[in-house]
Amino acid sequence: MRQRSAFKIVEFRSQLLDDWIALRCLLWPDGSEQERRIEAETLLQRAGRAVVFLAQSTELVRIGFAEATLRCDYVNGCATSPVAFLEGIYLQPGWRRCGVARQLCNAIEQWAAGVGCSEFASDTEFENTAAQHMHLALGFEETVVYYRKRIEPSQY
């Protein structure tokens, strides 16, 4: 683990909205800032069923975030309900591999246990090997592999 200056994990507060939106835009760049803001506001309306934690350096520089929701529908690879689901996690490149993601996920796990969850799940794209390695390093285990096959529309 690389050493960086000290950081802290804070639960979302309205004065951190712009920082959170800026980080969401870095994680999901295929969309406008306005789209990311609308998604964030929708997530915040799920009172008690969603949580956002931000990581800040002691100089109050935004480092990253993690957001999770409670999913009550079936979550692949899980046996209970509800399940805490990691919807997104992002760290500024200079802060990766130094314990920040672990602390963000620990905060989510504590929140999840407090609302009655016994499982914490996530997913990532097949080609995103960096995210797959991160999940394994954080203690997640691979539980499901999906397949798909494209079919051509019928002429009928």
OpenMM code with the backbone's topology and positions (N, CA, C; nanometers):
from openmm import Vec3, app, unit

residues = "MET ARG GLN ARG SER ALA PHE LYS ILE VAL GLU PHE ARG SER GLN LEU LEU ASP ASP TRP ILE ALA LEU ARG CYS LEU LEU TRP PRO ASP GLY SER GLU GLN GLU ARG ARG ILE GLU ALA GLU THR LEU LEU GLN ARG ALA GLY ARG ALA VAL VAL PHE LEU ALA GLN SER THR GLU LEU VAL ARG ILE GLY PHE ALA GLU ALA THR LEU ARG CYS ASP TYR VAL ASN GLY CYS ALA THR SER PRO VAL ALA PHE LEU GLU GLY ILE TYR LEU GLN PRO GLY TRP ARG ARG CYS GLY VAL ALA ARG GLN LEU CYS ASN ALA ILE GLU GLN TRP ALA ALA GLY VAL GLY CYS SER GLU PHE ALA SER ASP THR GLU PHE GLU ASN THR ALA ALA GLN HIS MET HIS LEU ALA LEU GLY PHE GLU GLU THR VAL VAL TYR TYR ARG LYS ARG ILE GLU PRO SER GLN TYR".split()
positions = [
    Vec3(0.0849, -0.1176, 0.0000),
    Vec3(0.0000, 0.0000, 0.0000),
    Vec3(0.0898, 0.1244, 0.0000),
    Vec3(0.0649, 0.2142, -0.0929),
    Vec3(0.1416, 0.3382, -0.1005),
    Vec3(0.0924, 0.4375, 0.0036),
    Vec3(0.1826, 0.5150, 0.0564),
    Vec3(0.1458, 0.6163, 0.1552),
    Vec3(0.1134, 0.7486, 0.0855),
    Vec3(0.0072, 0.8097, 0.1267),
    Vec3(-0.0325, 0.9419, 0.0804),
    Vec3(-0.0583, 1.0261, 0.2044),
    Vec3(-0.0888, 1.1512, 0.1833),
    Vec3(-0.1267, 1.2317, 0.2993),
    Vec3(-0.2545, 1.1734, 0.3579),
    Vec3(-0.2857, 1.2148, 0.4766),
    Vec3(-0.4019, 1.1602, 0.5464),
    Vec3(-0.5307, 1.1927, 0.4705),
    Vec3(-0.6291, 1.1083, 0.4892),
    Vec3(-0.7598, 1.1286, 0.4284),
    Vec3(-0.8666, 1.0888, 0.5277),
    Vec3(-0.9882, 1.1304, 0.4994),
    Vec3(-1.0997, 1.0904, 0.5836),
    Vec3(-1.2170, 1.0541, 0.4940),
    Vec3(-1.3021, 0.9692, 0.5476),
    Vec3(-1.4238, 0.9268, 0.4793),
    Vec3(-1.5394, 0.9993, 0.5461),
    Vec3(-1.6219, 1.0648, 0.4653),
    Vec3(-1.7366, 1.1378, 0.5190),
    Vec3(-1.8622, 1.0940, 0.4446),
    Vec3(-1.9714, 1.0856, 0.5199),
    Vec3(-2.0992, 1.0563, 0.4551),
    Vec3(-2.1452, 1.1820, 0.3829),
    Vec3(-2.2171, 1.1634, 0.2741),
    Vec3(-2.2610, 1.2741, 0.1903),
    Vec3(-2.3351, 1.3795, 0.2714),
    Vec3(-2.3027, 1.5050, 0.2433),
    Vec3(-2.3743, 1.6223, 0.2937),
    Vec3(-2.4002, 1.7114, 0.1730),
    Vec3(-2.5067, 1.7871, 0.1766),
    Vec3(-2.5464, 1.8661, 0.0602),
    Vec3(-2.4358, 1.9599, 0.0112),
    Vec3(-2.3517, 2.0095, 0.1008),
    Vec3(-2.2452, 2.0993, 0.0571),
    Vec3(-2.1373, 2.0269, -0.0231),
    Vec3(-2.1424, 1.8938, -0.0280),
    Vec3(-2.0458, 1.8155, -0.1056),
    Vec3(-2.1009, 1.7744, -0.2421),
    Vec3(-2.2199, 1.8208, -0.2757),
    Vec3(-2.2853, 1.7785, -0.3999),
    Vec3(-2.1981, 1.8047, -0.5228),
    Vec3(-2.1430, 1.9225, -0.5366),
    Vec3(-2.0627, 1.9531, -0.6552),
    Vec3(-1.9389, 1.8650, -0.6650),
    Vec3(-1.8753, 1.8355, -0.5516),
    Vec3(-1.7601, 1.7452, -0.5524),
    Vec3(-1.8015, 1.6055, -0.5976),
    Vec3(-1.9128, 1.5570, -0.5440),
    Vec3(-1.9614, 1.4242, -0.5805),
    Vec3(-1.9945, 1.4189, -0.7294),
    Vec3(-2.0621, 1.5204, -0.7804),
    Vec3(-2.0985, 1.5240, -0.9222),
    Vec3(-1.9721, 1.5233, -1.0087),
    Vec3(-1.8735, 1.6019, -0.9715),
    Vec3(-1.7481, 1.6069, -1.0486),
    Vec3(-1.6815, 1.4693, -1.0532),
    Vec3(-1.6813, 1.3981, -0.9418),
    Vec3(-1.6229, 1.2639, -0.9381),
    Vec3(-1.7063, 1.1649, -1.0191),
    Vec3(-1.8400, 1.1777, -1.0135),
    Vec3(-1.9270, 1.0910, -1.0934),
    Vec3(-1.9005, 1.1107, -1.2424),
    Vec3(-1.8733, 1.2331, -1.2829),
    Vec3(-1.8435, 1.2622, -1.4239),
    Vec3(-1.7122, 1.1969, -1.4667),
    Vec3(-1.6181, 1.1845, -1.3753),
    Vec3(-1.4930, 1.1159, -1.4070),
    Vec3(-1.5139, 0.9653, -1.4203),
    Vec3(-1.5982, 0.9086, -1.3363),
    Vec3(-1.6251, 0.7651, -1.3439),
    Vec3(-1.7090, 0.7308, -1.4665),
    Vec3(-1.8092, 0.8117, -1.4934),
    Vec3(-1.9009, 0.7866, -1.6048),
    Vec3(-1.8955, 0.9049, -1.7009),
    Vec3(-1.7920, 0.9126, -1.7844),
    Vec3(-1.7747, 1.0299, -1.8714),
    Vec3(-1.8699, 1.0330, -1.9919),
    Vec3(-1.9382, 0.9247, -2.0194),
    Vec3(-2.0297, 0.9199, -2.1343),
    Vec3(-2.1646, 0.9780, -2.0977),
    Vec3(-2.1677, 1.1034, -2.0741),
    Vec3(-2.2905, 1.1721, -2.0370),
    Vec3(-2.2560, 1.3108, -1.9890),
    Vec3(-2.3563, 1.3929, -1.9794),
    Vec3(-2.3337, 1.5309, -1.9388),
    Vec3(-2.3304, 1.5429, -1.7858),
    Vec3(-2.2781, 1.6542, -1.7400),
    Vec3(-2.2797, 1.6830, -1.5972),
    Vec3(-2.4242, 1.6885, -1.5467),
    Vec3(-2.5133, 1.7438, -1.6283),
    Vec3(-2.6544, 1.7525, -1.5894),
    Vec3(-2.7152, 1.6128, -1.5703),
    Vec3(-2.6808, 1.5193, -1.6588),
    Vec3(-2.7305, 1.3818, -1.6432),
    Vec3(-2.6799, 1.3203, -1.5130),
    Vec3(-2.5535, 1.3407, -1.4828),
    Vec3(-2.4972, 1.2864, -1.3584),
    Vec3(-2.5624, 1.3518, -1.2370),
    Vec3(-2.5944, 1.4792, -1.2464),
    Vec3(-2.6601, 1.5504, -1.1363),
    Vec3(-2.8013, 1.4951, -1.1144),
    Vec3(-2.8759, 1.4721, -1.2212),
    Vec3(-3.0121, 1.4175, -1.2101),
    Vec3(-3.0074, 1.2778, -1.1481),
    Vec3(-2.9118, 1.1952, -1.1930),
    Vec3(-2.8972, 1.0615, -1.1353),
    Vec3(-2.8660, 1.0703, -0.9855),
    Vec3(-2.7766, 1.1612, -0.9496),
    Vec3(-2.7395, 1.1773, -0.8089),
    Vec3(-2.8589, 1.2216, -0.7259),
    Vec3(-2.9347, 1.3169, -0.7760),
    Vec3(-3.0520, 1.3646, -0.7026),
    Vec3(-3.1559, 1.2538, -0.6880),
    Vec3(-3.1709, 1.1709, -0.7901),
    Vec3(-3.2622, 1.0569, -0.7824),
    Vec3(-3.2161, 0.9593, -0.6748),
    Vec3(-3.0860, 0.9345, -0.6696),
    Vec3(-3.0310, 0.8452, -0.5679),
    Vec3(-3.0566, 0.9010, -0.4283),
    Vec3(-3.0390, 1.0303, -0.4117),
    Vec3(-3.0593, 1.0925, -0.2804),
    Vec3(-3.2049, 1.0863, -0.2353),
    Vec3(-3.2969, 1.0755, -0.3284),
    Vec3(-3.4389, 1.0672, -0.2928),
    Vec3(-3.4751, 0.9307, -0.2347),
    Vec3(-3.3841, 0.8365, -0.2407),
    Vec3(-3.4079, 0.7026, -0.1865),
    Vec3(-3.3663, 0.6983, -0.0398),
    Vec3(-3.4214, 0.7873, 0.0373),
    Vec3(-3.3844, 0.8016, 0.1789),
    Vec3(-3.3835, 0.6667, 0.2497),
    Vec3(-3.2723, 0.6369, 0.3148),
    Vec3(-3.2590, 0.5123, 0.3894),
    Vec3(-3.2303, 0.3908, 0.3031),
    Vec3(-3.2369, 0.4066, 0.1708),
    Vec3(-3.2154, 0.2941, 0.0799),
    Vec3(-3.0950, 0.3157, -0.0109),
    Vec3(-3.0224, 0.4222, 0.0165),
    Vec3(-2.9015, 0.4530, -0.0598),
    Vec3(-2.8073, 0.5311, 0.0302),
    Vec3(-2.6787, 0.5216, -0.0009),
    Vec3(-2.5793, 0.5927, 0.0784),
    Vec3(-2.4642, 0.6336, -0.0131),
    Vec3(-2.4036, 0.7458, 0.0198),
    Vec3(-2.2871, 0.7953, -0.0536),
    Vec3(-2.1822, 0.8359, 0.0492),
    Vec3(-2.0610, 0.7897, 0.0257),
    Vec3(-1.9480, 0.8315, 0.1074),
    Vec3(-1.8441, 0.8942, 0.0159),
    Vec3(-1.7818, 0.9989, 0.0649),
    Vec3(-1.6751, 1.0648, -0.0092),
    Vec3(-1.5463, 1.0566, 0.0700),
    Vec3(-1.4365, 1.0490, -0.0023),
    Vec3(-1.3039, 1.0523, 0.0586),
    Vec3(-1.2434, 1.1878, 0.0287),
    Vec3(-1.1903, 1.2499, 0.1329),
    Vec3(-1.1266, 1.3812, 0.1195),
    Vec3(-0.9901, 1.3769, 0.1859),
    Vec3(-0.8967, 1.4469, 0.1249),
    Vec3(-0.7677, 1.4623, 0.1920),
    Vec3(-0.7872, 1.5589, 0.3080),
    Vec3(-0.6894, 1.5643, 0.3953),
    Vec3(-0.7002, 1.6568, 0.5086),
    Vec3(-0.7020, 1.8016, 0.4611),
    Vec3(-0.6575, 1.8244, 0.3365),
    Vec3(-0.6638, 1.9587, 0.2775),
    Vec3(-0.7984, 1.9812, 0.2072),
    Vec3(-0.8942, 1.8890, 0.2285),
    Vec3(-1.0289, 1.8932, 0.1712),
    Vec3(-1.0305, 1.8793, 0.0193),
    Vec3(-0.9275, 1.8167, -0.0360),
    Vec3(-0.9246, 1.7851, -0.1784),
    Vec3(-1.0072, 1.6591, -0.1994),
    Vec3(-1.0951, 1.6606, -0.2989),
    Vec3(-1.1769, 1.5421, -0.3251),
    Vec3(-1.0895, 1.4312, -0.3821),
    Vec3(-1.1002, 1.3157, -0.3215),
    Vec3(-1.0201, 1.2004, -0.3589),
    Vec3(-1.1045, 1.0988, -0.4349),
    Vec3(-1.2252, 1.0732, -0.3866),
    Vec3(-1.3085, 0.9721, -0.4491),
    Vec3(-1.4408, 0.9579, -0.3782),
    Vec3(-1.5188, 0.8623, -0.4253),
    Vec3(-1.6504, 0.8374, -0.3671),
    Vec3(-1.6884, 0.6919, -0.3872),
    Vec3(-1.7873, 0.6506, -0.3105),
    Vec3(-1.8531, 0.5217, -0.3307),
    Vec3(-2.0001, 0.5426, -0.3001),
    Vec3(-2.0848, 0.4827, -0.3820),
    Vec3(-2.2287, 0.4919, -0.3581),
    Vec3(-2.2870, 0.3517, -0.3649),
    Vec3(-2.3871, 0.3294, -0.2813),
    Vec3(-2.4503, 0.1980, -0.2743),
    Vec3(-2.5996, 0.2148, -0.2535),
    Vec3(-2.6729, 0.1139, -0.2962),
    Vec3(-2.8173, 0.1101, -0.2741),
    Vec3(-2.8541, -0.0232, -0.2117),
    Vec3(-2.9734, -0.0265, -0.1557),
    Vec3(-3.0297, -0.1534, -0.1111),
    Vec3(-3.1098, -0.2106, -0.2269),
    Vec3(-3.0801, -0.3307, -0.2639),
    Vec3(-3.1554, -0.3982, -0.3692),
    Vec3(-3.2359, -0.5099, -0.3049),
    Vec3(-3.3658, -0.5046, -0.3283),
    Vec3(-3.4555, -0.6060, -0.2713),
    Vec3(-3.4944, -0.7108, -0.3742),
    Vec3(-3.4688, -0.6828, -0.5012),
    Vec3(-3.4929, -0.7831, -0.6041),
    Vec3(-3.3791, -0.8852, -0.5967),
    Vec3(-3.3842, -0.9877, -0.6761),
    Vec3(-3.2788, -1.0885, -0.6744),
    Vec3(-3.1485, -1.0265, -0.7218),
    Vec3(-3.0433, -1.0472, -0.6464),
    Vec3(-2.9095, -1.0034, -0.6845),
    Vec3(-2.8287, -1.1289, -0.7142),
    Vec3(-2.7803, -1.1386, -0.8361),
    Vec3(-2.7069, -1.2572, -0.8788),
    Vec3(-2.5930, -1.2903, -0.7843),
    Vec3(-2.5865, -1.4165, -0.7451),
    Vec3(-2.4813, -1.4634, -0.6573),
    Vec3(-2.5107, -1.4466, -0.5099),
    Vec3(-2.6240, -1.3846, -0.4762),
    Vec3(-2.6581, -1.3612, -0.3353),
    Vec3(-2.7759, -1.4496, -0.2937),
    Vec3(-2.7831, -1.4758, -0.1642),
    Vec3(-2.8879, -1.5636, -0.1122),
    Vec3(-2.9850, -1.4913, -0.0197),
    Vec3(-2.9627, -1.3621, 0.0063),
    Vec3(-3.0466, -1.2896, 0.1010),
    Vec3(-3.1060, -1.1659, 0.0347),
    Vec3(-3.1931, -1.1014, 0.1076),
    Vec3(-3.2509, -0.9758, 0.0630),
    Vec3(-3.2902, -0.8963, 0.1870),
    Vec3(-3.2657, -0.7670, 0.1896),
    Vec3(-3.2012, -0.6873, 0.0852),
    Vec3(-3.0507, -0.7084, 0.0834),
    Vec3(-2.9903, -0.6642, -0.0255),
    Vec3(-2.8464, -0.6725, -0.0450),
    Vec3(-2.7937, -0.5310, -0.0662),
    Vec3(-2.6853, -0.4967, -0.0001),
    Vec3(-2.6177, -0.3707, -0.0292),
    Vec3(-2.5439, -0.3886, -0.1608),
    Vec3(-2.5645, -0.2966, -0.2537),
    Vec3(-2.5043, -0.3094, -0.3864),
    Vec3(-2.4194, -0.1867, -0.4160),
    Vec3(-2.2935, -0.2109, -0.4458),
    Vec3(-2.2004, -0.1037, -0.4794),
    Vec3(-2.2316, -0.0562, -0.6211),
    Vec3(-2.2934, 0.0589, -0.6304),
    Vec3(-2.3356, 0.1109, -0.7608),
    Vec3(-2.2214, 0.1814, -0.8331),
    Vec3(-2.1292, 0.2382, -0.7578),
    Vec3(-2.0167, 0.3061, -0.8191),
    Vec3(-1.9101, 0.3364, -0.7168),
    Vec3(-1.7860, 0.3306, -0.7613),
    Vec3(-1.6731, 0.3684, -0.6774),
    Vec3(-1.5679, 0.4277, -0.7697),
    Vec3(-1.5103, 0.5381, -0.7268),
    Vec3(-1.4086, 0.6045, -0.8082),
    Vec3(-1.3067, 0.6707, -0.7168),
    Vec3(-1.1805, 0.6602, -0.7556),
    Vec3(-1.0718, 0.7283, -0.6857),
    Vec3(-0.9859, 0.8013, -0.7878),
    Vec3(-0.9418, 0.9205, -0.7513),
    Vec3(-0.8473, 0.9920, -0.8359),
    Vec3(-0.7245, 0.9017, -0.8541),
    Vec3(-0.6661, 0.8983, -0.9737),
    Vec3(-0.5549, 0.8053, -1.0005),
    Vec3(-0.4431, 0.8072, -0.8980),
    Vec3(-0.4045, 0.9215, -0.8473),
    Vec3(-0.2955, 0.9280, -0.7494),
    Vec3(-0.3295, 0.8688, -0.6140),
    Vec3(-0.4548, 0.8360, -0.5922),
    Vec3(-0.4987, 0.7838, -0.4627),
    Vec3(-0.5360, 0.6359, -0.4685),
    Vec3(-0.5116, 0.5724, -0.5798),
    Vec3(-0.5452, 0.4302, -0.5926),
    Vec3(-0.4373, 0.3446, -0.5281),
    Vec3(-0.4792, 0.2286, -0.4811),
    Vec3(-0.3898, 0.1291, -0.4216),
    Vec3(-0.3220, 0.1794, -0.2941),
    Vec3(-0.3964, 0.2589, -0.2174),
    Vec3(-0.3389, 0.3042, -0.0896),
    Vec3(-0.4425, 0.2993, 0.0228),
    Vec3(-0.5468, 0.2179, 0.0073),
    Vec3(-0.6398, 0.1946, 0.1166),
    Vec3(-0.7670, 0.2777, 0.1165),
    Vec3(-0.7808, 0.3719, 0.0254),
    Vec3(-0.8992, 0.4571, 0.0257),
    Vec3(-1.0235, 0.3780, -0.0142),
    Vec3(-1.0146, 0.2975, -0.1197),
    Vec3(-1.1302, 0.2173, -0.1629),
    Vec3(-1.1750, 0.1227, -0.0521),
    Vec3(-1.0797, 0.0656, 0.0166),
    Vec3(-1.1129, -0.0250, 0.1280),
    Vec3(-1.1905, 0.0493, 0.2365),
    Vec3(-1.1460, 0.1702, 0.2696),
    Vec3(-1.2165, 0.2477, 0.3726),
    Vec3(-1.3557, 0.2905, 0.3254),
    Vec3(-1.3692, 0.3271, 0.1980),
    Vec3(-1.5012, 0.3601, 0.1445),
    Vec3(-1.5943, 0.2393, 0.1542),
    Vec3(-1.5439, 0.1227, 0.1143),
    Vec3(-1.6273, 0.0020, 0.1198),
    Vec3(-1.6563, -0.0393, 0.2635),
    Vec3(-1.5615, -0.0204, 0.3542),
    Vec3(-1.5878, -0.0491, 0.4956),
    Vec3(-1.7017, 0.0376, 0.5473),
    Vec3(-1.7042, 0.1643, 0.5071),
    Vec3(-1.8130, 0.2535, 0.5497),
    Vec3(-1.9469, 0.2035, 0.4963),
    Vec3(-1.9483, 0.1591, 0.3721),
    Vec3(-2.0729, 0.1042, 0.3160),
    Vec3(-2.1133, -0.0223, 0.3903),
    Vec3(-2.0181, -0.1087, 0.4200),
    Vec3(-2.0497, -0.2323, 0.4922),
    Vec3(-2.1096, -0.2022, 0.6290),
    Vec3(-2.0552, -0.1048, 0.6983),
    Vec3(-2.1106, -0.0686, 0.8292),
    Vec3(-2.2529, -0.0161, 0.8143),
    Vec3(-2.2754, 0.0683, 0.7147),
    Vec3(-2.4108, 0.1182, 0.6879),
    Vec3(-2.5038, 0.0008, 0.6569),
    Vec3(-2.4581, -0.0900, 0.5696),
    Vec3(-2.5406, -0.2032, 0.5273),
    Vec3(-2.5766, -0.2935, 0.6453),
    Vec3(-2.4805, -0.3217, 0.7303),
    Vec3(-2.5089, -0.4051, 0.8475),
    Vec3(-2.6122, -0.3368, 0.9367),
    Vec3(-2.6036, -0.2055, 0.9454),
    Vec3(-2.6973, -0.1297, 1.0275),
    Vec3(-2.8398, -0.1287, 0.9750),
    Vec3(-2.8570, -0.1551, 0.8462),
    Vec3(-2.9919, -0.1613, 0.7889),
    Vec3(-3.0349, -0.3051, 0.7606),
    Vec3(-2.9629, -0.4005, 0.8188),
    Vec3(-3.0056, -0.5399, 0.8133),
    Vec3(-2.9518, -0.6249, 0.7006),
    Vec3(-2.8516, -0.5793, 0.6297),
    Vec3(-2.7942, -0.6595, 0.5203),
    Vec3(-2.6887, -0.7556, 0.5746),
    Vec3(-2.6818, -0.8703, 0.5109),
    Vec3(-2.5756, -0.9648, 0.5435),
    Vec3(-2.4889, -0.9948, 0.4210),
    Vec3(-2.5187, -0.9286, 0.3070),
    Vec3(-2.4374, -0.9454, 0.1871),
    Vec3(-2.4154, -0.8092, 0.1206),
    Vec3(-2.2988, -0.7979, 0.0577),
    Vec3(-2.2581, -0.6776, -0.0134),
    Vec3(-2.2154, -0.7243, -0.1518),
    Vec3(-2.2781, -0.6727, -0.2559),
    Vec3(-2.2530, -0.7193, -0.3912),
    Vec3(-2.2123, -0.6041, -0.4822),
    Vec3(-2.1618, -0.6394, -0.5976),
    Vec3(-2.1194, -0.5426, -0.6967),
    Vec3(-2.1089, -0.6130, -0.8312),
    Vec3(-2.0821, -0.5366, -0.9339),
    Vec3(-2.0546, -0.5946, -1.0647),
    Vec3(-1.9617, -0.5023, -1.1408),
    Vec3(-1.9103, -0.5516, -1.2509),
    Vec3(-1.8282, -0.4706, -1.3402),
    Vec3(-1.8297, -0.5365, -1.4771),
    Vec3(-1.7867, -0.4624, -1.5764),
    Vec3(-1.7829, -0.5157, -1.7111),
    Vec3(-1.6724, -0.6206, -1.7233),
    Vec3(-1.6944, -0.7144, -1.8147),
    Vec3(-1.6005, -0.8230, -1.8376),
    Vec3(-1.4611, -0.7720, -1.8712),
    Vec3(-1.4544, -0.6673, -1.9529),
    Vec3(-1.3242, -0.6182, -1.9975),
    Vec3(-1.2552, -0.5262, -1.8965),
    Vec3(-1.3213, -0.4924, -1.7885),
    Vec3(-1.2627, -0.4023, -1.6894),
    Vec3(-1.1837, -0.4834, -1.5853),
    Vec3(-1.0675, -0.5280, -1.6270),
    Vec3(-0.9878, -0.6149, -1.5389),
    Vec3(-0.9361, -0.5399, -1.4163),
    Vec3(-0.9112, -0.4096, -1.4289),
    Vec3(-0.8659, -0.3328, -1.3122),
    Vec3(-0.9730, -0.3356, -1.2027),
    Vec3(-1.0992, -0.3176, -1.2419),
    Vec3(-1.2079, -0.3227, -1.1439),
    Vec3(-1.2235, -0.4631, -1.0871),
    Vec3(-1.2038, -0.5637, -1.1688),
    Vec3(-1.2124, -0.7013, -1.1188),
    Vec3(-1.1057, -0.7261, -1.0129),
    Vec3(-0.9850, -0.6812, -1.0396),
    Vec3(-0.8760, -0.6968, -0.9413),
    Vec3(-0.9056, -0.6189, -0.8135),
    Vec3(-0.9618, -0.4984, -0.8287),
    Vec3(-0.9962, -0.4184, -0.7112),
    Vec3(-1.0987, -0.4919, -0.6252),
    Vec3(-1.2030, -0.5464, -0.6888),
    Vec3(-1.3062, -0.6181, -0.6138),
    Vec3(-1.2464, -0.7353, -0.5362),
    Vec3(-1.1614, -0.8124, -0.6011),
    Vec3(-1.0984, -0.9257, -0.5327),
    Vec3(-1.0116, -0.8775, -0.4164),
    Vec3(-0.9374, -0.7696, -0.4363),
    Vec3(-0.8514, -0.7154, -0.3295),
    Vec3(-0.9346, -0.6655, -0.2119),
    Vec3(-1.0584, -0.6227, -0.2387),
    Vec3(-1.1456, -0.5725, -0.1311),
    Vec3(-1.2237, -0.6845, -0.0626),
    Vec3(-1.2033, -0.8089, -0.1042),
    Vec3(-1.2683, -0.9214, -0.0384),
    Vec3(-1.3937, -0.9722, -0.1066),
    Vec3(-1.4302, -0.9148, -0.2197),
    Vec3(-1.5433, -0.9686, -0.2949),
    Vec3(-1.5000, -1.0995, -0.3591),
    Vec3(-1.5943, -1.1878, -0.3844),
    Vec3(-1.5647, -1.3103, -0.4560),
    Vec3(-1.6522, -1.3166, -0.5805),
    Vec3(-1.5933, -1.3687, -0.6865),
    Vec3(-1.6694, -1.3829, -0.8107),
    Vec3(-1.7719, -1.4943, -0.7909),
    Vec3(-1.8978, -1.4651, -0.8252),
    Vec3(-2.0031, -1.5631, -0.8006),
    Vec3(-2.0786, -1.6057, -0.9260),
    Vec3(-2.0794, -1.5245, -1.0290),
    Vec3(-2.1618, -1.5519, -1.1463),
    Vec3(-2.0851, -1.5114, -1.2714),
    Vec3(-2.1002, -1.5880, -1.3764),
    Vec3(-2.0481, -1.5502, -1.5076),
    Vec3(-2.1668, -1.5492, -1.6025),
    Vec3(-2.1821, -1.4421, -1.6784),
    Vec3(-2.2926, -1.4292, -1.7733),
    Vec3(-2.2435, -1.4526, -1.9153),
    Vec3(-2.3354, -1.4970, -1.9988),
    Vec3(-2.3078, -1.5115, -2.1413),
    Vec3(-2.4220, -1.4494, -2.2183),
    Vec3(-2.3940, -1.4099, -2.3405),
    Vec3(-2.5010, -1.3633, -2.4274),
    Vec3(-2.4663, -1.4030, -2.5694),
    Vec3(-2.5672, -1.4057, -2.6510),
    Vec3(-2.5509, -1.4367, -2.7923),
    Vec3(-2.6434, -1.3444, -2.8690),
    Vec3(-2.5898, -1.2733, -2.9644),
    Vec3(-2.6720, -1.1856, -3.0474),
    Vec3(-2.7473, -1.2693, -3.1489),
    Vec3(-2.8697, -1.2302, -3.1724),
    Vec3(-2.9500, -1.2937, -3.2761),
    Vec3(-2.9976, -1.1875, -3.3733),
    Vec3(-3.0092, -1.2249, -3.4965),
    Vec3(-3.0537, -1.1313, -3.5990),
    Vec3(-3.2063, -1.1292, -3.6014),
    Vec3(-3.2625, -1.0104, -3.6232),
    Vec3(-3.4091, -1.0013, -3.6315),
    Vec3(-3.4615, -1.0872, -3.7468),
    Vec3(-3.5758, -1.1412, -3.7219),
    Vec3(-3.6368, -1.2276, -3.8230),
    Vec3(-3.6914, -1.1444, -3.9384),
    Vec3(-3.6932, -1.2010, -4.0546),
    Vec3(-3.7483, -1.1353, -4.1740),
    Vec3(-3.9004, -1.1440, -4.1760),
    Vec3(-3.9604, -1.2196, -4.0892),
    Vec3(-4.1045, -1.2436, -4.0914),
    Vec3(-4.1831, -1.1341, -4.0298),
] * unit.nanometer
topology = app.Topology()
chain = topology.addChain("A")
for resn in residues:
    res = topology.addResidue(resn, chain)
    for name in ("N", "CA", "C"):
        topology.addAtom(name, app.Element.getBySymbol(name[0]), res)
